[in-house]
């Protein structure tokens, strides 16, 4: 059983078809090239490979499809020395695939299909964290989503959030349905005089009203009585009786109130001779949404965020590389960041101080440390030097001069292999300065070969390479 401290990486695996083309050869829809290769792709995979090849112990939780690309990746990871205990085969999905096109101008573009790499589960993440790694690389990409149905009582939904869908679903139960006039919503019964107003409103808004359904104040004896005619006559007949009934009703109500005062026993509503008082009219939206009505929606939970949250709960130290994706984590509230890696450009965007000299870099890091807490801050400056800060002290690490001349490309940045090499050496020596020396050299050497990962040197090959050239790794 290995006693080495281990790094845990959770992320996707992709087979990369890398092709070098020349735009000058474009003929119609075909552009030709004379060089291509296959190799693993993805920042998580590169970090895991770099860690294992540089002598570190790495557990890589990843997913493949049940296909030839998945098998090739699985065999390659094992050959690098990566633990296979958390690698999973997904029979319902393809292995992720990336197509990369390079041009003679050193420009490149990636086309990515994630496949099985977006189908992680919470159980797999929990199983990975149970291994209790000494350092956990915060996921560098999304691992997938778990969907939840959120059900909310309608009374908790603000009225302004009502949308057309809710109205369309609930409205039919609140409409008058007849075969003789258009369906219109209503709140309370209309008097005879109100019918004309409603029909006038409908006609003004382009809704046709059947002639026979339109109420009239004049009696037409030649046409047969319809249901609407009877209703209109009933309203006219009762209009004259309203005054008399009103007086009688007031007298009855006074008698009922007097009897209720004398007798303490309350009369049940159905036995009382006094008609129950009608409920006051309610607003239309209150009728549309009641206590029995609920609203639901689908919430997508990020599994990458779930992994980071669980690592915090378990007290696992984390290595965080700042990228547009990891910037979405709640970095300011995280308490288990051991190493925080950030590029000079990203540091400038966060703090407003570009780290092109020691003073500006320190000023930027002091500002950053007030927001994000970490034991070590590593600033990648270009592709050949790093600035280390622990809150009290700082140190600058440069790549060996001979390597800077041979491998440097203007405007280039650190390669993803930097993070894996950094983790491997730090877990072995617990010396962050040594780790940065090694990581800078590995990053520079990664860019020197086409088909980078297959050419990535092992620790023994790297020692032999620098010894032959008189290069001191840790100086």
Secondary structure, DSSP 8 states (H G I E B T S, - for coil): ---S-EEEEE---EEEEEEE--GGG-BTTB---SEEEEEEESHHHHHHHHHHHTT-EEEEEEEEESSHHHHHHHHHHHHHT-B-TTEEEETTS--EEEEEEE-TTS-EEEEEE-GGGG---HHHHHHHHTT--SEEE--SS---EEEEEEEEEGGGS-GGG--HHHHHHHHGGGB---SSS---B-SS---HHHHHHHHHHHHHTT----GGGS--SS--SSS---HHHHHHHHHHHHHHHHHHHHHHHHHHHHHHHHHHHH--S---TTT-SS---------HHHHHS-TT-EEEEEEEEEHHHHHHHHHHHHT--EEEE--TTGGGS-GGG---EEEEEEEHHHHHHHHS---SSHHHHHHHHHHHHHHS--SEEEEEETTTEEEEE-SS-EEEEE--HHHHHHH--TT----THHHHHHHHHHHHH--HHHHHHHHHHHHHHHTTSSSHHHH---HHHHHHHHHHTT--TT-
